[in-house]
Amino acid sequence: MQILFSRYAKRELEDAVHYYELEYSGLGKRFKEEVRSAALRIAEHPQAWSIERGDIRKCLLHKFPYKLLYSTEKDHIFVIAIAHQHRKPDYWIERNETLRSR
């Protein structure tokens, strides 16, 4: 199944990659690979992860404190956010409602 990232999720990915790369050379690349791996797992088994809220599911990354928040649509997976697990836990809720009203 195809995976689409919201513009917000793309920006969060870029920001986290940049941050980790500044912390340690190559770590940003490892983070990006971990996100890619999680996205592929979601594409293979979209219903495998627990529900975060409503019909939004979360897939936790294995080596970083982030989660992919996504919805399963008719013909694709839509990643709403790549969220840090310990910062502002519900910030993405308003974003989800805005994206769905379009």
C-alpha positions as CSV (number, residue, x, y, z in Angstrom):
1,M,0.0,0.0,0.0
2,Q,1.3,3.5,-0.8
3,I,2.3,5.8,2.0
4,L,1.8,9.5,1.8
5,F,3.4,11.9,4.4
6,S,1.7,15.2,5.2
7,R,3.8,18.3,4.7
8,Y,4.0,18.6,8.5
9,A,5.3,15.1,8.8
10,K,7.9,15.8,6.1
11,R,9.0,18.9,7.9
12,E,9.2,17.0,11.2
13,L,11.4,14.3,9.5
14,E,13.7,17.0,8.1
15,D,14.0,18.8,11.4
16,A,14.8,15.6,13.4
17,V,17.3,14.4,10.8
18,H,19.0,17.8,11.0
19,Y,19.0,17.7,14.8
20,Y,20.4,14.2,15.0
21,E,23.1,14.9,12.4
22,L,24.3,17.9,14.4
23,E,24.4,15.7,17.5
24,Y,26.5,12.9,15.8
25,S,27.6,12.5,12.2
26,G,25.5,9.8,10.6
27,L,22.8,9.7,13.3
28,G,20.4,11.7,11.1
29,K,20.8,9.2,8.3
30,R,20.1,6.3,10.8
31,F,17.0,8.1,12.0
32,K,15.7,8.6,8.4
33,E,16.3,4.9,7.7
34,E,14.4,3.9,10.9
35,V,11.4,6.0,9.8
36,R,11.6,4.4,6.3
37,S,11.7,0.9,7.9
38,A,8.7,1.8,10.1
39,A,6.8,3.1,7.1
40,L,7.4,-0.2,5.2
41,R,6.2,-2.2,8.2
42,I,3.0,-0.1,8.3
43,A,2.5,-0.6,4.6
44,E,2.7,-4.3,5.0
45,H,0.5,-4.5,8.1
46,P,-1.5,-1.3,8.5
47,Q,-3.8,-2.6,11.2
48,A,-1.0,-4.1,13.4
49,W,-0.3,-1.1,15.6
50,S,-2.4,0.2,18.4
51,I,-4.9,3.1,18.1
52,E,-3.7,6.4,19.5
53,R,-7.0,8.3,19.1
54,G,-10.0,7.7,17.0
55,D,-8.9,6.0,13.8
56,I,-5.3,7.2,14.1
57,R,-2.7,4.5,14.9
58,K,0.8,4.8,16.2
59,C,3.9,2.9,15.2
60,L,6.8,3.4,17.6
61,L,10.4,3.6,16.2
62,H,12.7,1.0,17.7
63,K,15.8,3.0,18.3
64,F,14.6,6.6,18.6
65,P,11.9,8.2,20.9
66,Y,9.5,8.9,18.0
67,K,6.3,7.5,16.7
68,L,4.6,7.7,13.3
69,L,0.9,8.7,13.6
70,Y,-1.1,7.6,10.6
71,S,-4.5,6.8,9.3
72,T,-5.4,4.0,6.9
73,E,-7.3,5.4,4.0
74,K,-9.1,3.6,1.2
75,D,-6.1,3.4,-1.1
76,H,-3.1,4.6,0.9
77,I,-1.6,5.2,4.4
78,F,-1.5,8.8,5.5
79,V,1.2,9.8,7.9
80,I,0.0,12.8,9.9
81,A,3.0,13.3,12.2
82,I,6.4,12.0,13.1
83,A,6.1,12.9,16.8
84,H,8.6,12.8,19.6
85,Q,7.1,10.6,22.3
86,H,7.9,12.9,25.2
87,R,7.2,16.3,23.9
88,K,3.7,17.9,23.6
89,P,2.0,14.5,23.2
90,D,-1.2,15.7,21.7
91,Y,-0.1,18.6,19.5
92,W,-1.0,16.7,16.3
93,I,-4.7,16.4,17.1
94,E,-5.7,19.8,15.8
95,R,-3.6,19.2,12.7
96,N,-5.4,15.9,12.0
97,E,-8.8,17.7,12.2
98,T,-7.5,20.5,9.9
99,L,-6.2,18.0,7.3
100,R,-9.4,15.9,7.4
101,S,-11.6,19.0,6.7
102,R,-10.0,19.6,3.4
